[in-house]
Amino acid sequence: MSRDLSRHLKKRAVPALIAALLLLPLCGPDAAATPAARRSAADRPTPSGTAGPPRVLYLGDSIATESQDALGEWIRAGGPADYTSLPYSGMTVCDYLEGRPESSFVPDRHKAAALVRSLRPTVVVLQFWGNAWAFTPCMHGVEAGSPDYYTRYRADVAALTDQITAAARDAGAARPVVVWVLQGPDAFRPERVRRINSLYAAQADGSGDVVSDAGREVSMAAYPYDNLPHDRYAWTQYLPCDRYEREHPAFCTDPGSYGGVTRLHRDDDALHYCLAPVTADSRACPVPSPGVLRYSRAIARTVDGLRGAR
């Protein structure tokens, strides 16, 4: 992203939010007061299976890469669990499919079906922002937001679900619950993410799986007051600190402003939630980052809702 563009985004998002915060009490919201936090495990779908600690497999792209350690910590905080993460930055759904002629940077042993056969997970969490040809060769010639893009994603999410189902059957294991992570706002193409999320939700509905609306927690839908629109697909760089962030000061990045304001994105990166620069060697986020915290915590809540339902 160019410096001029990042300045434009900051100019667009920050003044409105800060001005709104001036009208609020000097007290941040309680994270448990949000609708997503109030939702109990009983409100979530409960696929059948055998009881016991979940075996969780986390696959995806650079957002999964940066959030993988935090997600593991949140899942284990909810109780015993086996947790494996094998994300690849820049990749997408087709990279994890077996038997595709297109080149991919995901090795065969790390394709989703291969991992289901070897690890026998009870939960497979899939995090895909919606990368296109500019990032991964398996989307050869498909531009983000084009008609072919949505057609391709619809087919690929169905194919990946089918391969996961078949792999579990071949391994003599119970079919894992697939958790499709709904994405946060796209600062440049809001409608693209809305449509991608609708594809994930439709696939989950059709196959008896679930979604985790982690993207809501890094959007204006998570804004806790009534003086600004709660737009699920509105991008923002800042939100008021929640209770957890205020109790853990490293995550409330600007505690002195209006009861505490926290940063979700770097000035030069409107996509990722890690507040450290993206590096060529793809790593879990190495610094406290509220966006990573919120995102991974939301996914862990979904996984926690499946405990005992297996």
N, C-alpha and C positions, 0 to 999 in steps of 0.2 A: 504494500500500500504506500502511496506517495505521502510525503510530509504534508503537502497542501490538503490532501484528502483527509488525513487524520485530523488536521486542524479544523476542517469543515465539520467533521463528525462531532468533535469535541464542542465546537461552537453551537451546533444544533441541539445536542442533548443536554449539556451541562447547565446552561443558564436556566432553562425551563425547570429542571429538577431542583436546582439550588433555590430558585425563586419560590418554588412550591414549598420547599422545606422551611423557608423563613416563616411560613404561616402555621407551622406545626409546633406542638409542645416539645420541649427539650428532653424527649424520652423516646428511644427507639422502640419498634414493635417487638413483640414476642414471636419468635419463629413458630411456636406451636399454635398461634392464633390464625395462621393462614389456612385457607380451605384444604390445601394439599396435606398439611400437617394434621389437620383435624380428622382426615379420612382414616378410618381404622382398617385393620387387616380384614375384618369381616366384610368390608365394602368392596374388596378387590376380588377378582375371579380366583377360584380355588381349584386348579386342576388336580385330578386324583392321582394317587401313587402311593409310595411307601414312605412312612414317617422317618425322620432322622435329619441330621445336619445337612444343609444343602451343599452340593458340589457345584460351584459357580464357575462358569467359563465366560470371560469378557473379551470380546473381539471388536475390532473397529479401526478407526483412523487416528489422526493426530489428537483429536479431542479425547479419544479413549486412551491414547498414549499418555497424555499429560495428567489424566485423572485416574490412571490405573492403581497407583499406590493408595491414593485417598479412598477410592472405592473399596479396596481390600480392607482398609482400616475400619471403615464404617460398617461393612458387612460383618466383620469379626466382632465389632462392638455390640452387634445385635445378638450374638451367640456363636457357638461353634460352627465352623464352616471350612470347607476346602475351597480355595480360591486360586484360579489360574487366569492370568491375563496374557494375551498374545496379540496386541494391536500392532498395526503397521501404519505409520504416518503416510498420508496422501492416498491411501487405498480406499476402496469402496466395496459394495456388495459383491460384484462380479469377481473381485480378487480372491474371495474366499470360496468360490464355487469350484468343484472338481470337474474335470473333463472339458474345460473350455479351451478353444484353440488360441485365444488371445494371450499375449504374454502378460505376466504378472510378477510382482516382486514378492508375493507371498509364496513361500515354498510349499510343495505338495504336502509335506508332513504337518503343515499348519493350516491347511484348508479346514473349513468348519466340519465337514463330515469326517475327515481323518481324526480330528481332535475328539469328536463325539465318540468315535469307535474306540479310541485309546484311553480317554479319560472318563467316559461315561458320566458326564455332568447331569445334574438334575435341573439346572437352570443355565440357559445360554443367553447372555446379555449382548445385544447387537447395537452398536453405536456407529451410525454412519451419517455424516453431515450432508452428504450428497455430492461428493467429488465427481468431476467429469474428465474429459479428455485432457485438459490442461494439467491434470495431476497424475492420472493413472492410465497406462497403456491399454488396460482391459476395456476402457470406455472409448476405444479408438474412434475418432471422428465425431463423437457425440458431444455437443455443446450444452452447458448447463442452461436449463430453462427452455430448451427447444422442445417441440412435440416429441421428437425421438427420445429425448432424455427421460421424459415421464413414462413413455412406453417401455423403455429399457428397464427403468427402475421397477416398474410394476411386474415385469416378467422375472427380473432377477430376484426380487424379494420372495416371490412365489417359489422359484427354483431353489433358493437357499433353504427355505422352510422344508421343501420336499426332501432335499438331500440330508438335512438334519434328522428328519423323521426316518428316512430309510437307513441311515447310519446307525441309529439307535436300535432299530429292528435287527439289522445285520449283526450287531454286537450282542444281541440277546438282552438288551437293557430297556428299561422303561423310557418312553419318549420324554426328553427334557421339555420343560416350559421355556418357550422363547419369549424374551422380553425385548421388545423394540423400543429403543430410546427415542422420544420425540425431541426434535432439535430446537435450540434457541433461535432467536431472530437473526435473520440475515440483514445486515446493515444496508446492503445494496439491492437485494432482490427479496423483499419480504414475502411475495407471493410464492416464490420458489419453495421456501421452507414450509409454508402452509400446505402446499400440494404434496411435498415429500412426506410430511407428517400424516397427511390423510391416507397416503398409500400404505404407510406402516400400520396405521390404525385399522385400515380395511383388511390387511393381511392378518393381523392379530385376531380380529373378529372372526375371520373366515376359518382360521385354523385352531381356534380355541386357546389362543395365547394371550399375552397381556402387553400393554404399553406402560412406559414410565415417563411421565411428563417432566423430565429433568429440565427441559428447555424453558418451561414456565418460570422456574426459579431464577432465571437470569434474564427475564424480560420485564416489561412494565406491568405485566399481570401480577408480579410479586410485590409491586409497590403497595404499601399497606394502608395508605390513607385515601380519602375520597376527593381530594382536590385536583387529581390528574386522572386521565382515562387509564383504565387497567387493560391495556391492549396487549394481548398475548404475543402479537407479532411485532411489537414496537421495540426496536433496539435501544438500549441505554448503556452508557459506560459506568453509571453510578446508581446505587440504590441506598436507602437508609440501612444502617447496620441492624441486623436482627439481634435477638437476645444472645445467641451463642457467640456471635461476633463481638458483641460488647463485653461478654464475659471472658473472651480470649482476644486480647487487644491486638495481637498480630494480624487478626482477620478484619478488624475495623480500621480501615486504612486512614481515615480522617476523623478521628474521634472527637475533635474539637469543633466540628462544623455541625450545628443544628441537631444536636443529639447523637451525632455520629453518622458519617457517610462512608460507604465502602466502594472500592473500585472493582469493577468486573473485568475490564479490558485495559491493556496497555494503550497508550496514545497511538502507537504505530501498528496496532494489530486489533482489528475490529472483530476477528473471528475467535481466537483462542482465549481461554480464561486464565492461563498461567501468567503471572506478572513478571516472570523471567523471560528473556528473549527466546524465541524459537531457535533451536540449534540443528545443525545438519545431522547429528547423531541420534535424534529422536529419544527423548527421555521423559520420565515421569517428572512432574513439576517439582522443582527443588526449593521453592520458596512458598511461604504462606500466601494463598491466593483465594479470595472469597468466592470467585466464580467457580473454581474447582471444588471448593468446599460445598457450595450449594448444589452443584450439579451432581456430584458423587453421592451426597447425602440423600438426594431425591431418589436416585437409582437404588440405593441401599434400602430405603423405605419400601420400595416395591418388592425387592428380594425378601425383606423381612416379612412382608405380607404373605409370602408363599411358604414360610416356615410352617411345618406341620401339615401343609396342604399336599405335600408330596407323598 
